[in-house]
Amino acid sequence: MASLVHNISGALTKELLAVGDNINNIQSILISNTHASSPSFLDVFIKKKCNTKYYFCKGYLLQKGETLVLDHKHVSFSNSIGEFGLYIKLTASASETPAVDVLIKK
């Protein structure tokens, strides 16, 4: 079963939900900056195997201690086989390592 809770650290792209996890009807995605002192830039997107990305947010500056809430009005996609995977890309705002917690509520 897919994990709905993620603790992510580092400038990287991470798959949150794989294609075929069948996590549909997502109510919200909460992303909290857990770094002690630095903001992070983040992209949240879906993509199919063809690598075309569809962004929920791109280049969002998440301040230290801030939580971004993407609710069901803004996040709607099929996670069935042959459909979309959900990804997050973290980029450091300075020389610091970005760190976030992600909670997917269904």
JORANOR-V965728 format. One record per residue. PHI is phi in whole degrees, -180 to 180 (999 if undefined). PSI is psi in degrees with one decimal (none if undefined). D_CENTER is the distance of its C-alpha to the mean C-alpha in Angstrom with 2 decimals. Layout:
PHI | PSI | D_CENTER
PHI | PSI | D_CENTER
This chain:
999 | 146.2 | 17.76
-69 | 144.2 | 13.99
-82 | 135.0 | 12.54
-103 | 0.4 | 10.80
-128 | 129.7 | 10.65
-135 | 139.6 | 9.24
-117 | 111.3 | 10.91
-120 | 136.1 | 9.82
-140 | 135.3 | 12.45
113 | 156.4 | 13.52
-81 | 101.7 | 13.05
-161 | 171.1 | 11.37
-111 | 128.6 | 9.09
-125 | 136.3 | 7.84
-79 | 121.5 | 7.99
-90 | -41.2 | 6.43
-134 | 125.4 | 9.17
-81 | 153.3 | 12.16
-57 | 131.8 | 14.47
92 | 0.6 | 17.07
-69 | -16.7 | 15.37
57 | 39.4 | 16.70
-97 | 95.4 | 14.19
-115 | 171.0 | 15.23
58 | 47.1 | 15.93
-67 | 129.9 | 12.70
-84 | -39.6 | 13.95
-165 | 159.1 | 10.97
-125 | 120.6 | 7.49
-107 | 127.3 | 8.45
-124 | 117.4 | 7.05
-115 | 130.6 | 10.34
-78 | 116.6 | 11.82
-104 | 4.0 | 14.21
-68 | 142.7 | 16.12
-66 | -29.7 | 19.79
-143 | -8.9 | 20.64
-123 | 146.3 | 18.26
-77 | 168.0 | 15.59
-136 | 149.0 | 12.65
-93 | 141.5 | 11.49
-143 | 150.9 | 7.93
-120 | 137.4 | 7.00
-124 | 124.8 | 4.51
-151 | 164.6 | 6.99
-115 | 154.4 | 9.14
-157 | 154.4 | 12.21
-100 | -176.9 | 15.42
-60 | -26.0 | 17.76
-71 | -3.4 | 19.31
70 | 9.5 | 16.38
-74 | 125.8 | 16.33
-101 | 142.7 | 12.94
-124 | 116.5 | 12.33
-91 | 134.9 | 10.14
-86 | -35.8 | 8.97
-154 | 147.2 | 9.15
-138 | 126.6 | 10.60
69 | 25.0 | 12.13
-71 | 129.1 | 11.28
-91 | 106.6 | 13.31
-96 | 110.0 | 12.11
-69 | 159.4 | 15.49
-56 | 130.2 | 16.57
80 | -5.1 | 16.47
-83 | 150.6 | 14.53
-122 | 128.1 | 12.03
-97 | 130.0 | 10.05
-114 | 119.0 | 10.54
-106 | 109.8 | 9.53
-95 | 176.7 | 12.47
-61 | -18.9 | 14.11
-72 | -25.0 | 16.01
-110 | -14.1 | 13.13
-123 | 103.9 | 10.97
-146 | 120.0 | 13.45
-163 | 161.0 | 13.61
-93 | 129.9 | 15.56
-108 | 19.6 | 14.18
-75 | 173.6 | 17.82
-58 | 132.7 | 19.58
82 | 3.5 | 19.81
-109 | -127.9 | 17.00
-109 | 145.3 | 13.25
-102 | 155.9 | 10.58
-110 | 133.5 | 6.82
-134 | 155.9 | 5.18
-131 | 139.2 | 3.63
-120 | 125.5 | 7.06
-107 | 138.5 | 8.82
-132 | 133.5 | 12.36
-68 | 144.4 | 15.09
-85 | -19.5 | 16.97
-145 | -140.2 | 20.19
-89 | 4.8 | 21.34
-80 | 156.2 | 19.27
-88 | 121.3 | 16.57
-68 | 150.8 | 13.21
-147 | 127.6 | 12.08
-140 | 156.4 | 9.43
-110 | 140.3 | 9.31
-124 | 129.7 | 6.75
-124 | 120.4 | 8.99
-103 | 119.6 | 8.92
-107 | 129.6 | 12.41
-121 | none | 14.61
